[in-house]
Amino acid sequence: MLAFIVLVLAASIYIMITKPIKEGLDIQGGAHIVVEAQDVKQRIVDGKVVEQAVSVNDSVMESAVAVVRSRVDGLGVSESLIQRKGSRQIIVELPGIQDPDEAVKLVGETAKLDFRKQDPKNPGKWLETGVVGSMLKDAKADIRGGSNDWIIQFSFNPEGAKKFGELTTELVGQPLGIFLDGKLVSSPNVNTPITGGEGYIEGNFQAEEAQRLAIQLKAGQLPAPLKMVENRTVGPTLGKEAVDRSFLAGVSGLVIILFFMLWFYRVPGVVANIALVLYTIFNIAVFKLIPVTLTVPGIAGLILSIGMAVDANVLIFERTKEELRSGKSIFKAVELGFNRAFSSIFDSNATSLISAAVLYYFGTGLIRGFAITFAIGVLISMFTAITVSRTLMNLVVRFRKFRNPVMFGVKPRPAQKQGA
């Protein structure tokens, strides 16, 4: 078991050194956006319905939230918050985003893509063809020909590939209008039929614009337009101050606990302190490995779980002291101390995990961050208390000079002899 603990410790230290920890919006700052879904009136052009009416309801909002979440995931933002507010609004928090305008474009633009053909009677007019962005299977930004000419490559699903092939066959030698949110992006001439279901959009895009449009097209168009209600940049100053205070509180509490355990429990206190240090290392390593995004409430969950880790050791060592007072040998007292404290430790940690699960299920955003870090801490505290502390205690009592009950915080009875 000792070899296993050493292996876990080595892996944890390696993870701590090589992997960065992710920070939430309240620590590193970012963009806070609130958008509101708008109703759409039916639009008829030349007797044809070119846009269906949309009334905002729960189904529309669920679809809008899913599209926004997909777009944000494509941006690669960690620990983003996307949730409904009331019946029409969506809150979007993007940690680390320093350009709120770019975030607004990513989240708020409808990204309705469609391919049109020129009206033979009026070349300045474009006719809708029914080939639309919802038929896309994939889209990505790329550079053409090794230059700085950014394009958006796309591929259709089987239905879209068939219709696009028929459309390009019809338009050989004619322009194909590519429209995004009703605006003409480009109108390349069709030289040959495109039947493979793939193509590209050109329009003198900059790198950021091409990446954003590719993400939007891949995620799909919004079911209803989103109007910007609130757009602000959240600075990290308040979060940094809170982090500094939380760090100071955590270090101060940890130092006090280490001294208390050492003074009150002597040798077991040293073991508990080693286990507590290992617990902290394991915790940070798990945060980086998963990864867990660190927020101020998350730090609070971590500090609270340290108390749970100490509590488990206190239960074990108090049971051990009781067995020593009753005349048990050091070996027997240590064994009984761990065995008889296990049920209490398991019950207290189980109830804590249930509380964390309830907070995660019913909470949102930062509350979930607290629940996750707290639950991870509780699980690791059980491992360190039951496995690490037990292994170290069994190792310590093998040395005769550590078998004196006084070194466990217990005054020996007159008739009790030193040793095992």
Secondary structure, 3 states (H helix, E strand, C coil): CHHHHHHHHHHHHHHHHHCCCEECHHHHCEEEEEEEECCECCEEECCEEEECCECCCHHHHHHHHHHHHHHHHHHCCCCCEEEEECCCEEEEEEECCCCHHHHHHHHHCCCCEEEEEEECCEEEEEEEEEEEHHHEEEEEEEEECCCCEEEEEEEECHHHHHHHHHHHHHCECCEEEEEECCEEEECCEECCCCCCCEEEEEEEECHHHHHHHHHHHHHCCCCCCEEEEEEEEECCHHHHHHHHHHHHHHHHHHHHHHHHHHHHHCHHHHHHHHHHHHHHHHHHHHHHHCCCEECHHHHHHHHHHHHHHHHHHHHHHHHHHHHHHCCCCHHHHHHHHHHHHHHHHHHHHHHHHHHHHHHHHHCCCHHHHHHHHHHHHHHHHHHHHHHHHHHHHHHHCCCHHHCCHHHHCCCCCCCCCCCC
